[in-house]
Amino acid sequence: MNSQKYINLVIMIISLTITLLPFLTYSQDLIENPELDERVQQFLDEHRYQWRDLNIPASDGQLLYDLIVENGYTRALEIGTSTGHSATWIAWALSKTGGKLITIEIDEGRHREALGHFEEAGLTDYIDARLADAHELVPRLEGPFDFVFSDADKEWYTNYFKAVAPKLIVGGCYATHNVSAGGFGRGGRGMGGQNVGYYNYVTGLPNFESTLDTRGSGMLISFKKSNE
Ligand SMILES: C[S@@+](CC[C@H](N)C(=O)[O-])C[C@H]1O[C@@H](n2cnc3c(N)ncnc32)[C@H](O)[C@@H]1O
């Protein structure tokens, strides 16, 4: 084989490895449960156009799912359950990593509806749904957590972050919904003015690396790099 052919072969092998690597790690150590997958998928399909309680769009649900599965997270916290759309995606991912979700909702009607949805989707074993005021409960939660989804009252975002960040492990991820670089994104219109500081606060932290995913309603994804 001449040297050019050899170089081409090496390049091809490297490209193939880079392309396949995420899929290889993705499937590694994941718990397989095709029956549950089918049940959750059916639930999501049937309810696709029925989420009307400030729920995230399916694209953001897929984003949360991917973050958990790709990083193998197992100890998740959600602030703001509503009727359980995002929690369904999170818990589905946790069913594959062997994890569990604590999710908090203050509104009793929504909390009850969420419980019904978790039952219907077959995900109750993966969810500890609390009916509580997150202002009071979040600072009291022990942790540690490796994944957090913050999606409740926007004016409290910074307080939630400050309460949970010390309980997030290094390598963990803190995702915040409805964020844009100039305030809150599409889903949070009308509430943005009072919280423009949140994005600046989190992105200014030296021990977090943040990116803003704007494909859905604006998701600020912050990975904890170190404790200090
Ligand atoms: C944007 S919705 C959450 C949507 C949900 N994550 C989903 O995608 O299905 C925000 C929820 O936070 C709840 N909430 C607001 N303030 C809260 C508080 N202090 N404690 C707990 N929940 C709160 C609201 O009642 C509302 O249902």
The ligand as an SDF file (V2000), in Angstrom:
LIG
                    3D

 27 29  0  0  0  0  0  0  0  0999 V2000
  -43.2720   26.2440   33.5070 C   0  0  0  0  0  0  0  0  0  0  0  0
  -44.2050   25.2550   34.5880 S   0  0  0  0  0  0  0  0  0  0  0  0
  -43.3230   23.7380   34.6300 C   0  0  0  0  0  0  0  0  0  0  0  0
  -43.5180   22.8870   33.3860 C   0  0  0  0  0  0  0  0  0  0  0  0
  -42.9320   21.5030   33.5240 C   0  0  0  0  0  0  0  0  0  0  0  0
  -41.5330   21.5510   33.8210 N   0  0  0  0  0  0  0  0  0  0  0  0
  -43.1510   20.7260   32.2550 C   0  0  0  0  0  0  0  0  0  0  0  0
  -42.4560   20.9900   31.2700 O   0  0  0  0  0  0  0  0  0  0  0  0
  -44.0320   19.8470   32.2170 O   0  0  0  0  0  0  0  0  0  0  0  0
  -43.7960   25.9370   36.1510 C   0  0  0  0  0  0  0  0  0  0  0  0
  -44.4700   25.2550   37.3160 C   0  0  0  0  0  0  0  0  0  0  0  0
  -43.8210   25.6940   38.5120 O   0  0  0  0  0  0  0  0  0  0  0  0
  -44.7790   25.7620   39.5220 C   0  0  0  0  0  0  0  0  0  0  0  0
  -44.2850   26.6410   40.5770 N   0  0  0  0  0  0  0  0  0  0  0  0
  -44.2470   27.9950   40.5880 C   0  0  0  0  0  0  0  0  0  0  0  0
  -43.7340   28.4320   41.7570 N   0  0  0  0  0  0  0  0  0  0  0  0
  -43.4400   27.3360   42.4900 C   0  0  0  0  0  0  0  0  0  0  0  0
  -42.9000   27.1260   43.7840 C   0  0  0  0  0  0  0  0  0  0  0  0
  -42.5540   28.1510   44.5690 N   0  0  0  0  0  0  0  0  0  0  0  0
  -42.7220   25.8630   44.2080 N   0  0  0  0  0  0  0  0  0  0  0  0
  -43.0450   24.8100   43.4160 C   0  0  0  0  0  0  0  0  0  0  0  0
  -43.5750   24.9430   42.1980 N   0  0  0  0  0  0  0  0  0  0  0  0
  -43.7750   26.1880   41.7270 C   0  0  0  0  0  0  0  0  0  0  0  0
  -46.0210   26.2980   38.8220 C   0  0  0  0  0  0  0  0  0  0  0  0
  -47.1930   25.9920   39.5490 O   0  0  0  0  0  0  0  0  0  0  0  0
  -45.9480   25.6280   37.4640 C   0  0  0  0  0  0  0  0  0  0  0  0
  -46.7410   24.4660   37.4090 O   0  0  0  0  0  0  0  0  0  0  0  0
  1  2  1  0
  2  3  1  0
  2 10  1  0
  3  4  1  0
  4  5  1  0
  5  6  1  0
  5  7  1  0
  7  8  2  0
  7  9  1  0
 10 11  1  0
 11 12  1  0
 11 26  1  0
 12 13  1  0
 13 14  1  0
 13 24  1  0
 14 15  1  0
 14 23  1  0
 15 16  2  0
 16 17  1  0
 17 18  1  0
 17 23  2  0
 18 19  1  0
 18 20  2  0
 20 21  1  0
 21 22  2  0
 22 23  1  0
 24 25  1  0
 24 26  1  0
 26 27  1  0
M  CHG  2   2   1   9  -1
M  END
$$$$
